[in-house]
Amino acid sequence: MDKDLRYPIGPFVIPDTITEEQRITWIDDIAELPGKLRQAVEGLNEQQLNTPYREGGWTIRQVVHHLADSHMNSYIRFKLALTEDTPTIKPYDEGRWAEIPDARELPLEPSLQLLEGLHERWVTMLRSLGEDQLHRTFIHPESGQTIRLERNIGIYAWHGKHHTAHITSLKERNAW
């Protein structure tokens, strides 16, 4: 059976109990994303950057810009949850965002630099959170779910690795 190219590392699975060790690992994953992503795209030419990671999927360029868009939104959601009581966050249409010219055409460097600065701030904030803060929540209006910040740390640790694997698995399949 062919591997599902949409989920090269598998879907996110939330553990029954989130331990301190698990949170530390997830935060470390978030801290490492900008460097791992930069390494994944290093040396790719324009044609390669404009190659979809799978049929019907985004190009490598769109994936990199999506990571910047998504992680900016997540950072803001954390700030809202830390400063408001169970706020309802603003969703966005990531597919439509990926079609805007900055995501389709812009060189990668602005988003790589953005992720470096954003993750430095985000990780500093995440490492400073106490237990009460980790249990703060926000509401996602599309799903109606109330999401705990500690769970969202895991989602975004997975998210960065997931999209980086889209790039590295394409490179491996194409022997780039």
C-alpha angles and dihedrals in degrees: 000000000000118000114251102252090199091068109033092166095032128254122306111273117196113216118235089240125027109214127199088248090054092050091049090051091049092049089049088052090053090048091052098046099089093053094043092048092049089050091049093056098037113128096006115142127222094266091052092046089053093051117107114237087228137001107290092010133114123279119252087255091055091047092055093048090045090056090055092047094045097045092048088054092048093049090053090048090054091050091049092049091049094051104033133047109258096322122199104239126219112250122209134205101249092186092056092043088056090058096055110106095248089061095041100042115015120106113255098243098085091054093042090053091044091053091049093055095038094050092048089057095038094050092047089053094045093050090052097054120115125213093267091052092048088057094053114114147205131200120239104211096204094058097024087226124145105223124203116221093233089058091047090056088061093046092055094043086055092042094059093047091044094056094039087055089053087062099040094046091051090050090050094047091049095040093235 
